[in-house]
């Protein structure tokens, strides 16, 4: 990494419990491209979020990643919010243009990239498992993909019903999940994430009901859901690829440059292969 000086452009991220995923990827990309930029995560609790956003303006911080639990609370603190972020109801990326703060959501970009890997979306049916922020991003991506039907299922049926109603999707009762079928099963929950690697949102026998499988879980690199689907011969999109693609979309918003995909892929795989 280049030496930090008065001309260094600064990007940060804000989260209650920050991780090193974004900073490792961003700083590796800055170094690879010879850019005088740095990225630093900060721990910020909810009561301090307004002051943190003020600091982004005050110190002319170019870009700011936003993670849990601030993705919704940050929206009224910004000058402008992108249409997709409004639809999802969450911002994970802030771009500072001379004090004007614009909010974006790149989670849906990662989900769209996963879906596009399964071919054209026309006539495709997508079953989204989950009812939180990740599920909202997946639904927006599925609509952008052109899916003919989007079905929503969640362990808590009332949340799935509310989400389906909001986005004009089909609600599926959780009790019917094992008997459902679709072109794509998209897990938008943390089920299967370390340290609960043995868990799956659906049983292995149900995988034959689907044409492809996607997962938001990033660690392990291949969740049990993805590993089981691959063994069954299904096309798959593991969560680490979606996380990387949303990060690359952030990079482009901050810098206006296209990130090198092969280098980013190598960096992310090496990072996530390490012990948590």
PASEBA-1860 file (N, C-alpha, C; in nm, 3 decimals):
! residues 276
1> XXXXXXXX> 0.084/-0.120/0.000/0.000/0.000/0.000/0.088/0.125/0.000 ~ 0.050/0.226/-0.075/0.125/0.351/-0.081/0.120/0.422/0.054 ~ 0.218/0.509/0.078/0.220/0.585/0.202/0.100/0.679/0.207 ~ 0.047/0.695/0.328/-0.064/0.787/0.347/-0.011/0.929/0.356 ~ -0.071/1.020/0.281/-0.027/1.159/0.284/-0.148/1.251/0.273 ~ -0.122/1.380/0.253/-0.231/1.478/0.251/-0.325/1.457/0.134 ~ -0.280/1.386/0.031/-0.363/1.365/-0.088/-0.437/1.230/-0.088 ~ -0.419/1.153/0.017/-0.484/1.022/0.024/-0.635/1.037/0.034
9> XXXXXXXX> -0.706/0.967/-0.053/-0.853/0.965/-0.048/-0.897/0.858/0.051 ~ -0.990/0.894/0.138/-1.030/0.805/0.247/-1.172/0.752/0.225 ~ -1.187/0.622/0.243/-1.319/0.557/0.250/-1.327/0.483/0.382 ~ -1.447/0.471/0.435/-1.466/0.403/0.563/-1.590/0.314/0.555 ~ -1.613/0.239/0.662/-1.740/0.169/0.678/-1.785/0.183/0.822 ~ -1.917/0.177/0.841/-1.976/0.193/0.973/-2.061/0.071/1.005 ~ -2.037/0.012/1.121/-2.114/-0.104/1.165/-2.104/-0.114/1.316 ~ -2.200/-0.178/1.378/-2.192/-0.200/1.522/-2.080/-0.298/1.553
17> XXXXXXXX> -2.066/-0.399/1.465/-1.959/-0.498/1.481/-1.888/-0.513/1.346 ~ -1.793/-0.426/1.317/-1.730/-0.428/1.184/-1.648/-0.554/1.159 ~ -1.644/-0.594/1.032/-1.560/-0.705/0.989/-1.450/-0.651/0.899 ~ -1.361/-0.740/0.857/-1.249/-0.698/0.772/-1.272/-0.732/0.625 ~ -1.391/-0.784/0.591/-1.414/-0.827/0.453/-1.400/-0.709/0.356 ~ -1.478/-0.603/0.380/-1.477/-0.490/0.288/-1.344/-0.420/0.283 ~ -1.282/-0.399/0.399/-1.155/-0.325/0.401/-1.045/-0.406/0.333 ~ -1.044/-0.536/0.353/-0.941/-0.619/0.288/-0.956/-0.614/0.137
25> XXXXXXXX> -1.079/-0.628/0.089/-1.102/-0.624/-0.056/-1.068/-0.487/-0.113 ~ -1.119/-0.381/-0.051/-1.097/-0.247/-0.104/-0.949/-0.209/-0.104 ~ -0.882/-0.232/0.007/-0.741/-0.192/0.015/-0.654/-0.274/-0.081 ~ -0.691/-0.400/-0.102/-0.619/-0.482/-0.200/-0.637/-0.426/-0.341 ~ -0.760/-0.384/-0.373/-0.786/-0.327/-0.504/-0.714/-0.194/-0.522 ~ -0.716/-0.109/-0.419/-0.645/0.020/-0.428/-0.496/-0.003/-0.456 ~ -0.439/-0.100/-0.383/-0.296/-0.129/-0.400/-0.267/-0.185/-0.538 ~ -0.351/-0.278/-0.583/-0.331/-0.342/-0.714/-0.335/-0.240/-0.827
33> XXXXXXXX> -0.421/-0.139/-0.811/-0.438/-0.037/-0.916/-0.349/0.085/-0.895 ~ -0.265/0.082/-0.791/-0.173/0.192/-0.766/-0.243/0.321/-0.725 ~ -0.355/0.309/-0.653/-0.433/0.426/-0.613/-0.394/0.473/-0.474 ~ -0.388/0.603/-0.455/-0.358/0.661/-0.324/-0.487/0.675/-0.244 ~ -0.545/0.561/-0.210/-0.670/0.553/-0.136/-0.652/0.455/-0.020 ~ -0.731/0.475/0.085/-0.735/0.377/0.195/-0.880/0.356/0.237 ~ -0.905/0.243/0.303/-1.038/0.207/0.351/-1.024/0.156/0.493 ~ -1.103/0.213/0.585/-1.091/0.178/0.728/-1.230/0.155/0.789
41> XXXXXXXX> -1.254/0.038/0.849/-1.382/0.014/0.917/-1.384/0.080/1.055 ~ -1.504/0.125/1.096/-1.522/0.184/1.229/-1.644/0.122/1.296 ~ -1.631/0.101/1.427/-1.744/0.055/1.508/-1.823/0.177/1.553 ~ -1.951/0.180/1.519/-2.039/0.292/1.555/-2.170/0.234/1.607 ~ -2.212/0.279/1.723/-2.339/0.235/1.780/-2.451/0.331/1.736 ~ -2.572/0.283/1.744/-2.687/0.356/1.690/-2.697/0.502/1.735 ~ -2.679/0.533/1.865/-2.693/0.673/1.906/-2.591/0.767/1.842 ~ -2.477/0.712/1.798/-2.370/0.795/1.742/-2.374/0.805/1.589
49> XXXXXXXX> -2.471/0.739/1.526/-2.475/0.737/1.380/-2.486/0.877/1.318 ~ -2.574/0.966/1.368/-2.581/1.100/1.308/-2.448/1.175/1.311 ~ -2.375/1.163/1.422/-2.245/1.231/1.431/-2.144/1.168/1.335 ~ -2.153/1.037/1.317/-2.062/0.970/1.223/-2.087/1.019/1.081 ~ -2.214/1.036/1.045/-2.246/1.087/0.911/-2.201/1.232/0.896 ~ -2.214/1.310/1.002/-2.161/1.447/0.999/-2.011/1.446/0.973 ~ -1.942/1.349/1.033/-1.797/1.339/1.015/-1.760/1.303/0.871 ~ -1.844/1.223/0.805/-1.819/1.190/0.665/-1.816/1.318/0.582
57> XXXXXXXX> -1.910/1.410/0.612/-1.912/1.539/0.542/-1.792/1.625/0.582 ~ -1.771/1.637/0.713/-1.668/1.727/0.765/-1.529/1.692/0.713 ~ -1.496/1.565/0.712/-1.362/1.522/0.673/-1.352/1.482/0.526 ~ -1.458/1.513/0.451/-1.459/1.486/0.307/-1.423/1.340/0.275 ~ -1.482/1.249/0.352/-1.463/1.106/0.328/-1.538/1.069/0.202 ~ -1.469/1.013/0.105/-1.527/0.990/-0.028/-1.638/0.885/-0.027 ~ -1.613/0.774/0.037/-1.711/0.666/0.037/-1.728/0.606/0.174 ~ -1.847/0.555/0.200/-1.877/0.499/0.332/-1.967/0.377/0.315
65> XXXXXXXX> -1.917/0.260/0.353/-1.999/0.140/0.357/-2.083/0.140/0.484 ~ -2.203/0.088/0.476/-2.293/0.086/0.591/-2.340/-0.057/0.614 ~ -2.318/-0.107/0.735/-2.360/-0.243/0.768/-2.456/-0.239/0.886 ~ -2.496/-0.359/0.930/-2.594/-0.370/1.039/-2.541/-0.304/1.166 ~ -2.628/-0.235/1.240/-2.773/-0.224/1.220/-2.815/-0.089/1.161 ~ -2.732/-0.028/1.079/-2.751/0.111/1.039/-2.811/0.131/0.899 ~ -2.836/0.023/0.825/-2.874/0.037/0.684/-3.006/0.112/0.664 ~ -3.097/0.101/0.758/-3.224/0.173/0.746/-3.217/0.309/0.813
73> XXXXXXXX> -3.155/0.313/0.931/-3.150/0.437/1.009/-3.071/0.547/0.940 ~ -2.977/0.509/0.852/-2.894/0.610/0.787/-2.969/0.686/0.677 ~ -3.076/0.629/0.625/-3.140/0.687/0.506/-3.186/0.832/0.525 ~ -3.255/0.867/0.636/-3.297/1.007/0.649/-3.184/1.105/0.675 ~ -3.064/1.055/0.700/-2.949/1.142/0.726/-2.877/1.183/0.597 ~ -2.922/1.129/0.483/-2.855/1.153/0.356/-2.930/1.257/0.273 ~ -2.861/1.314/0.175/-2.921/1.415/0.089/-3.004/1.353/-0.023 ~ -2.966/1.233/-0.063/-3.032/1.168/-0.176/-3.019/1.017/-0.160
81> XXXXXXXX> -3.126/0.946/-0.198/-3.124/0.799/-0.190/-3.168/0.743/-0.325 ~ -3.088/0.652/-0.377/-3.113/0.587/-0.505/-3.246/0.511/-0.503 ~ -3.311/0.500/-0.619/-3.442/0.437/-0.629/-3.440/0.291/-0.581 ~ -3.336/0.216/-0.618/-3.327/0.076/-0.576/-3.313/0.066/-0.424 ~ -3.234/0.155/-0.365/-3.217/0.155/-0.220/-3.350/0.189/-0.151 ~ -3.426/0.280/-0.209/-3.557/0.313/-0.153/-3.649/0.192/-0.159 ~ -3.648/0.120/-0.270/-3.734/0.003/-0.286/-3.697/-0.104/-0.185 ~ -3.568/-0.124/-0.163/-3.521/-0.225/-0.068/-3.542/-0.178/0.076
89> XXXXXXXX> -3.539/-0.045/0.093/-3.554/0.011/0.228/-3.426/0.008/0.308 ~ -3.312/0.011/0.239/-3.183/0.004/0.308/-3.073/0.060/0.220 ~ -2.976/0.125/0.284/-2.857/0.180/0.216/-2.734/0.109/0.272 ~ -2.648/0.061/0.183/-2.522/0.002/0.230/-2.400/0.075/0.174 ~ -2.426/0.180/0.096/-2.316/0.254/0.032/-2.349/0.403/0.028 ~ -2.255/0.487/0.073/-2.271/0.631/0.067/-2.157/0.689/-0.015 ~ -2.190/0.775/-0.109/-2.090/0.844/-0.190/-2.098/0.993/-0.157 ~ -1.983/1.051/-0.127/-1.974/1.192/-0.089/-1.919/1.273/-0.205
97> XXXXXXXX> -2.004/1.357/-0.265/-1.962/1.448/-0.371/-1.964/1.590/-0.318 ~ -1.848/1.635/-0.269/-1.832/1.772/-0.216/-1.938/1.805/-0.111 ~ -1.962/1.712/-0.021/-2.055/1.735/0.089/-2.196/1.685/0.065 ~ -2.229/1.651/-0.059/-2.360/1.592/-0.089/-2.349/1.442/-0.075 ~ -2.427/1.385/0.017/-2.421/1.243/0.045/-2.535/1.169/-0.024 ~ -2.500/1.076/-0.112/-2.598/0.996/-0.186/-2.590/0.851/-0.140 ~ -2.706/0.791/-0.114/-2.712/0.655/-0.065/-2.751/0.556/-0.174 ~ -2.687/0.441/-0.173/-2.713/0.334/-0.270/-2.723/0.201/-0.196
105> XXXXXXXX> -2.774/0.101/-0.267/-2.772/-0.035/-0.216/-2.711/-0.124/-0.324 ~ -2.600/-0.189/-0.292/-2.535/-0.277/-0.390/-2.560/-0.424/-0.361 ~ -2.633/-0.455/-0.252/-2.664/-0.596/-0.223/-2.743/-0.659/-0.338 ~ -2.834/-0.582/-0.396/-2.915/-0.636/-0.505/-2.829/-0.662/-0.629 ~ -2.721/-0.587/-0.645/-2.631/-0.609/-0.759/-2.565/-0.746/-0.748 ~ -2.522/-0.781/-0.625/-2.463/-0.913/-0.603/-2.563/-1.024/-0.631 ~ -2.688/-1.004/-0.586/-2.792/-1.104/-0.609/-2.825/-1.116/-0.758 ~ -2.829/-1.003/-0.828/-2.857/-1.006/-0.972/-2.747/-1.080/-1.046
113> XXXXXXXX> -2.623/-1.057/-1.008/-2.511/-1.126/-1.071/-2.526/-1.277/-1.056 ~ -2.571/-1.320/-0.938/-2.593/-1.463/-0.914/-2.701/-1.517/-1.006 ~ -2.812/-1.446/-1.016/-2.923/-1.491/-1.099/-2.886/-1.493/-1.247 ~ -2.812/-1.394/-1.291/-2.772/-1.387/-1.432/-2.684/-1.506/-1.471 ~ -2.616/-1.563/-1.372/-2.535/-1.681/-1.399/-2.618/-1.803/-1.435 ~ -2.749/-1.796/-1.410/-2.839/-1.906/-1.443/-2.909/-1.884/-1.578 ~ -2.868/-1.783/-1.652/-2.927/-1.757/-1.782/-3.030/-1.646/-1.778 ~ -3.106/-1.626/-1.887/-3.210/-1.522/-1.891/-3.318/-1.548/-1.787
121> XXXXXXXX> -3.375/-1.440/-1.733/-3.474/-1.455/-1.628/-3.617/-1.477/-1.677 ~ -3.644/-1.444/-1.802/-3.780/-1.457/-1.854/-3.831/-1.599/-1.837 ~ -3.952/-1.611/-1.786/-4.021/-1.738/-1.761/-3.966/-1.815/-1.641 ~ -3.868/-1.757/-1.568/-3.810/-1.826/-1.453/-3.888/-1.794/-1.325 ~ -3.905/-1.898/-1.243/-3.971/-1.883/-1.113/-3.864/-1.892/-1.004 ~ -3.868/-1.795/-0.912/-3.767/-1.786/-0.806/-3.835/-1.800/-0.670 ~ -3.783/-1.891/-0.588/-3.832/-1.904/-0.450/-3.728/-1.841/-0.358 ~ -3.767/-1.734/-0.291/-3.679/-1.663/-0.198/-3.712/-1.709/-0.057
129> XXXXXXXX> -3.612/-1.764/0.012/-3.632/-1.807/0.151/-3.572/-1.703/0.243 ~ -3.658/-1.635/0.320/-3.615/-1.528/0.409/-3.710/-1.411/0.400 ~ -3.701/-1.319/0.496/-3.793/-1.205/0.495/-3.725/-1.079/0.549 ~ -3.593/-1.077/0.553/-3.521/-0.961/0.602/-3.466/-0.875/0.489 ~ -3.363/-0.798/0.522/-3.304/-0.708/0.424/-3.245/-0.779/0.305 ~ -3.181/-0.895/0.329/-3.123/-0.971/0.218/-3.233/-1.020/0.124 ~ -3.344/-1.064/0.180/-3.456/-1.110/0.097/-3.511/-0.997/0.012 ~ -3.521/-0.877/0.069/-3.570/-0.763/-0.009/-3.476/-0.734/-0.127
137> XXXXXXXX> -3.346/-0.742/-0.103/-3.249/-0.718/-0.210/-3.261/-0.825/-0.318 ~ -3.283/-0.950/-0.278/-3.297/-1.059/-0.374/-3.423/-1.041/-0.458 ~ -3.531/-0.999/-0.394/-3.657/-0.977/-0.468/-3.639/-0.867/-0.573 ~ -3.576/-0.757/-0.534/-3.551/-0.648/-0.630/-3.464/-0.699/-0.745 ~ -3.364/-0.782/-0.713/-3.278/-0.838/-0.818/-3.356/-0.931/-0.909 ~ -3.443/-1.014/-0.850/-3.523/-1.108/-0.930/-3.617/-1.034/-1.025 ~ -3.673/-0.923/-0.977/-3.759/-0.841/-1.064/-3.676/-0.782/-1.179 ~ -3.558/-0.732/-1.147/-3.469/-0.676/-1.250/-3.429/-0.784/-1.351
145> XXXXXXXX> -3.413/-0.906/-1.302/-3.375/-1.019/-1.386/-3.487/-1.058/-1.482 ~ -3.610/-1.020/-1.446/-3.725/-1.051/-1.530/-3.795/-1.179/-1.495 ~ -3.779/-1.227/-1.370/-3.844/-1.351/-1.328/-3.995/-1.342/-1.347 ~ -4.053/-1.450/-1.391/-4.198/-1.452/-1.417/-4.278/-1.461/-1.288 ~ -4.221/-1.524/-1.186/-4.289/-1.533/-1.056/-4.184/-1.538/-0.946 ~ -4.211/-1.463/-0.839/-4.124/-1.462/-0.722/-4.206/-1.506/-0.603 ~ -4.163/-1.613/-0.538/-4.232/-1.667/-0.422/-4.148/-1.643/-0.297 ~ -4.215/-1.611/-0.187/-4.146/-1.580/-0.063/-4.190/-1.676/0.045
153> XXXXXXXX> -4.093/-1.735/0.113/-4.121/-1.827/0.223/-4.026/-1.794/0.337 ~ -4.074/-1.806/0.460/-3.991/-1.775/0.575/-4.040/-1.857/0.694 ~ -3.950/-1.882/0.787/-3.988/-1.958/0.906/-4.103/-1.890/0.979 ~ -4.101/-1.756/0.984/-4.212/-1.680/1.042/-4.304/-1.637/0.929 ~ -4.418/-1.703/0.918/-4.506/-1.680/0.804/-4.556/-1.537/0.794 ~ -4.580/-1.472/0.908/-4.634/-1.336/0.903/-4.536/-1.240/0.836 ~ -4.406/-1.260/0.858/-4.306/-1.174/0.794/-4.301/-1.198/0.643 ~ -4.313/-1.324/0.603/-4.313/-1.356/0.461/-4.437/-1.299/0.393
161> XXXXXXXX> -4.550/-1.307/0.461/-4.675/-1.252/0.406/-4.662/-1.102/0.384 ~ -4.605/-1.033/0.483/-4.589/-0.887/0.473/-4.496/-0.851/0.357 ~ -4.386/-0.925/0.345/-4.290/-0.897/0.238/-4.350/-0.925/0.101 ~ -4.422/-1.036/0.089/-4.485/-1.071/-0.038/-4.588/-0.966/-0.078 ~ -4.663/-0.917/0.018/-4.764/-0.814/-0.009/-4.697/-0.685/-0.056 ~ -4.589/-0.648/0.008/-4.521/-0.522/-0.024/-4.464/-0.524/-0.166 ~ -4.410/-0.639/-0.209/-4.342/-0.645/-0.339/-4.426/-0.714/-0.447 ~ -4.549/-0.750/-0.415/-4.634/-0.813/-0.514/-4.590/-0.953/-0.551
169> XXXXXXXX> -4.542/-1.027/-0.452/-4.495/-1.164/-0.474/-4.597/-1.265/-0.422 ~ -4.570/-1.390/-0.445/-4.654/-1.499/-0.395/-4.602/-1.547/-0.261 ~ -4.690/-1.556/-0.161/-4.648/-1.607/-0.031/-4.668/-1.757/-0.025 ~ -4.567/-1.828/0.025/-4.575/-1.972/0.046/-4.566/-2.002/0.195 ~ -4.660/-2.074/0.252/-4.651/-2.111/0.393/-4.526/-2.194/0.419 ~ -4.463/-2.172/0.533/-4.340/-2.245/0.565/-4.364/-2.396/0.571 ~ -4.485/-2.436/0.607/-4.516/-2.578/0.616/-4.516/-2.648/0.480 ~ -4.522/-2.568/0.372/-4.528/-2.626/0.238/-4.393/-2.627/0.168
177> XXXXXXXX> -4.287/-2.578/0.234/-4.159/-2.558/0.167/-4.106/-2.685/0.102 ~ -4.114/-2.796/0.172/-4.055/-2.920/0.121/-4.124/-2.972/-0.005 ~ -4.245/-2.924/-0.032/-4.319/-2.971/-0.150/-4.318/-2.871/-0.265 ~ -4.250/-2.758/-0.247/-4.249/-2.653/-0.349/-4.142/-2.680/-0.453 ~ -4.156/-2.617/-0.568/-4.056/-2.628/-0.674/-4.040/-2.491/-0.741 ~ -3.924/-2.468/-0.803/-3.897/-2.342/-0.872/-3.772/-2.361/-0.957 ~ -3.749/-2.266/-1.045/-3.627/-2.270/-1.125/-3.505/-2.236/-1.041 ~ -3.526/-2.148/-0.941/-3.415/-2.108/-0.853/-3.463/-2.108/-0.708
185> XXXXXXXX> -3.386/-2.173/-0.621/-3.405/-2.159/-0.477/-3.297/-2.065/-0.426 ~ -3.338/-1.955/-0.362/-3.243/-1.853/-0.317/-3.254/-1.836/-0.166 ~ -3.154/-1.887/-0.094/-3.153/-1.871/0.051/-3.104/-1.731/0.087 ~ -3.191/-1.653/0.151/-3.157/-1.517/0.192/-3.157/-1.506/0.344 ~ -3.115/-1.614/0.412/-3.106/-1.617/0.558/-2.964/-1.660/0.597 ~ -2.928/-1.647/0.726/-2.795/-1.692/0.771/-2.787/-1.842/0.797 ~ -2.892/-1.916/0.768/-2.892/-2.060/0.796/-2.777/-2.127/0.721 ~ -2.691/-2.196/0.796/-2.575/-2.262/0.737/-2.446/-2.186/0.753
193> XXXXXXXX> -2.453/-2.065/0.811/-2.333/-1.985/0.830/-2.255/-2.036/0.951 ~ -2.121/-2.029/0.945/-2.037/-2.068/1.057/-2.079/-1.990/1.182 ~ -2.087/-2.055/1.300/-2.041/-2.192/1.329/-2.150/-2.300/1.315 ~ -2.256/-2.274/1.241/-2.365/-2.371/1.226/-2.363/-2.430/1.085 ~ -2.247/-2.476/1.043/-2.228/-2.522/0.906/-2.312/-2.643/0.868 ~ -2.359/-2.719/0.966/-2.434/-2.841/0.935/-2.580/-2.813/0.899 ~ -2.625/-2.689/0.917/-2.766/-2.657/0.894/-2.794/-2.624/0.747 ~ -2.918/-2.652/0.705/-2.965/-2.619/0.571/-3.106/-2.562/0.580
201> XXXXXXXX> -3.142/-2.467/0.495/-3.279/-2.413/0.498/-3.383/-2.510/0.443 ~ -3.338/-2.604/0.359/-3.426/-2.710/0.308/-3.351/-2.843/0.320 ~ -3.424/-2.953/0.319/-3.356/-3.083/0.327/-3.302/-3.123/0.189 ~ -3.205/-3.211/0.192/-3.138/-3.249/0.068/-3.233/-3.313/-0.033 ~ -3.334/-3.384/0.016/-3.428/-3.450/-0.074/-3.507/-3.349/-0.157 ~ -3.525/-3.228/-0.103/-3.604/-3.125/-0.173/-3.526/-3.056/-0.284 ~ -3.395/-3.075/-0.288/-3.314/-3.006/-0.388/-3.353/-3.045/-0.530 ~ -3.405/-3.166/-0.546/-3.444/-3.211/-0.679/-3.563/-3.134/-0.735
209> XXXXXXXX> -3.628/-3.053/-0.649/-3.743/-2.973/-0.693/-3.700/-2.843/-0.760 ~ -3.569/-2.815/-0.760/-3.521/-2.685/-0.808/-3.421/-2.702/-0.921 ~ -3.415/-2.602/-1.007/-3.323/-2.606/-1.120/-3.188/-2.546/-1.091 ~ -3.178/-2.460/-0.988/-3.052/-2.395/-0.950/-3.066/-2.346/-0.806 ~ -2.953/-2.322/-0.742/-2.952/-2.282/-0.601/-2.854/-2.167/-0.579 ~ -2.898/-2.067/-0.504/-2.812/-1.954/-0.465/-2.821/-1.936/-0.314 ~ -2.715/-1.884/-0.254/-2.707/-1.871/-0.109/-2.635/-1.741/-0.074 ~ -2.682/-1.671/0.029/-2.613/-1.549/0.072/-2.503/-1.578/0.174
217> XXXXXXXX> -2.496/-1.699/0.227/-2.396/-1.735/0.328/-2.257/-1.728/0.267 ~ -2.167/-1.653/0.330/-2.032/-1.636/0.274/-1.925/-1.720/0.344 ~ -1.951/-1.765/0.464/-1.856/-1.852/0.533/-1.931/-1.965/0.598 ~ -1.901/-2.090/0.561/-1.790/-2.135/0.478/-1.804/-2.095/0.332 ~ -1.693/-2.108/0.258/-1.694/-2.070/0.116/-1.806/-2.141/0.042 ~ -1.828/-2.268/0.075/-1.938/-2.344/0.018/-2.021/-2.397/0.134 ~ -2.137/-2.337/0.154/-2.226/-2.382/0.261/-2.272/-2.525/0.233 ~ -2.332/-2.586/0.333/-2.384/-2.721/0.312/-2.490/-2.721/0.201
225> XXXXXXXX> -2.570/-2.613/0.196/-2.671/-2.603/0.090/-2.605/-2.605/-0.047 ~ -2.502/-2.524/-0.066/-2.433/-2.517/-0.195/-2.360/-2.647/-0.225 ~ -2.292/-2.702/-0.126/-2.219/-2.828/-0.148/-2.314/-2.940/-0.187 ~ -2.429/-2.947/-0.119/-2.527/-3.052/-0.148/-2.587/-3.033/-0.287 ~ -2.615/-2.907/-0.323/-2.672/-2.878/-0.455/-2.572/-2.911/-0.565 ~ -2.444/-2.882/-0.542/-2.342/-2.914/-0.641/-2.329/-3.065/-0.661 ~ -2.338/-3.139/-0.549/-2.332/-3.286/-0.559/-2.451/-3.340/-0.637 ~ -2.564/-3.267/-0.627/-2.684/-3.308/-0.701/-2.679/-3.264/-0.847
233> XXXXXXXX> -2.571/-3.197/-0.886/-2.554/-3.156/-1.024/-2.625/-3.027/-1.061 ~ -2.663/-2.946/-0.961/-2.736/-2.823/-0.988/-2.640/-2.704/-1.007 ~ -2.671/-2.612/-1.097/-2.594/-2.487/-1.105/-2.609/-2.410/-0.973 ~ -2.500/-2.353/-0.925/-2.502/-2.289/-0.793/-2.434/-2.152/-0.795 ~ -2.478/-2.065/-0.703/-2.414/-1.935/-0.681/-2.387/-1.921/-0.531 ~ -2.263/-1.946/-0.487/-2.231/-1.934/-0.345/-2.231/-1.789/-0.299 ~ -2.252/-1.770/-0.169/-2.265/-1.636/-0.114/-2.142/-1.549/-0.129 ~ -2.023/-1.610/-0.129/-1.902/-1.528/-0.138/-1.896/-1.452/-0.270
241> XXXXXXXX> -1.950/-1.512/-0.376/-1.949/-1.442/-0.505/-2.041/-1.320/-0.501 ~ -2.156/-1.335/-0.435/-2.248/-1.221/-0.424/-2.187/-1.111/-0.339 ~ -2.122/-1.150/-0.227/-2.058/-1.051/-0.142/-1.949/-0.977/-0.217 ~ -1.874/-1.050/-0.297/-1.768/-0.987/-0.376/-1.827/-0.891/-0.479 ~ -1.932/-0.934/-0.549/-1.990/-0.849/-0.652/-2.051/-0.722/-0.595 ~ -2.113/-0.732/-0.477/-2.167/-0.609/-0.419/-2.053/-0.517/-0.376 ~ -1.942/-0.576/-0.329/-1.826/-0.495/-0.294/-1.763/-0.428/-0.415 ~ -1.759/-0.500/-0.527/-1.704/-0.442/-0.650/-1.793/-0.329/-0.702
249> XXXXXXXX> -1.924/-0.344/-0.681/-2.016/-0.236/-0.719/-1.991/-0.112/-0.633 ~ -1.963/-0.133/-0.505/-1.926/-0.022/-0.418/-1.799/0.045/-0.466 ~ -1.700/-0.036/-0.498/-1.572/0.018/-0.546/-1.593/0.109/-0.667 ~ -1.676/0.064/-0.760/-1.701/0.143/-0.881/-1.773/0.273/-0.847 ~ -1.866/0.270/-0.752/-1.935/0.392/-0.711/-1.838/0.491/-0.647 ~ -1.747/0.441/-0.565/-1.651/0.529/-0.498/-1.550/0.588/-0.596 ~ -1.498/0.504/-0.686/-1.382/0.543/-0.766/-1.413/0.576/-0.912 ~ -1.524/0.525/-0.964/-1.553/0.541/-1.105/-1.471/0.450/-1.194
257> XXXXXXXX> -1.402/0.353/-1.134/-1.315/0.263/-1.210/-1.367/0.120/-1.206 ~ -1.338/0.046/-1.311/-1.374/-0.096/-1.316/-1.271/-0.177/-1.236 ~ -1.314/-0.253/-1.138/-1.218/-0.334/-1.061/-1.177/-0.460/-1.137 ~ -1.055/-0.508/-1.116/-1.008/-0.630/-1.184/-1.070/-0.754/-1.120 ~ -1.160/-0.821/-1.192/-1.236/-0.933/-1.136/-1.148/-1.051/-1.095 ~ -1.053/-1.096/-1.179/-0.971/-1.212/-1.137/-0.894/-1.185/-1.008 ~ -0.839/-1.066/-0.995/-0.765/-1.031/-0.873/-0.860/-1.028/-0.754 ~ -0.979/-0.969/-0.770/-1.075/-0.961/-0.662/-1.120/-1.101/-0.618
265> XXXXXXXX> -1.143/-1.188/-0.714/-1.184/-1.325/-0.684/-1.079/-1.396/-0.600 ~ -0.955/-1.385/-0.641/-0.844/-1.447/-0.567/-0.836/-1.391/-0.426 ~ -0.850/-1.260/-0.412/-0.841/-1.196/-0.280/-0.951/-1.243/-0.187 ~ -1.074/-1.247/-0.237/-1.189/-1.286/-0.154/-1.180/-1.433/-0.114 ~ -1.145/-1.519/-0.206/-1.135/-1.661/-0.174/-1.027/-1.686/-0.068 ~ -0.915/-1.618/-0.081/-0.808/-1.635/0.018/-0.852/-1.581/0.154 ~ -0.922/-1.470/0.154/-0.968/-1.411/0.280/-1.066/-1.502/0.352 ~ -1.165/-1.553/0.280/-1.270/-1.633/0.343/-1.225/-1.774/0.374
273> XXXX> -1.117/-1.819/0.312/-1.065/-1.952/0.341/-0.992/-1.956/0.474 ~ -0.954/-1.838/0.523/-0.886/-1.833/0.653/-0.985/-1.859/0.765 ~ -0.933/-1.891/0.881/-1.020/-1.911/0.998/-1.086/-1.779/1.032 ~ -1.213/-1.782/1.078/-1.284/-1.658/1.113/-1.209/-1.581/1.220
END
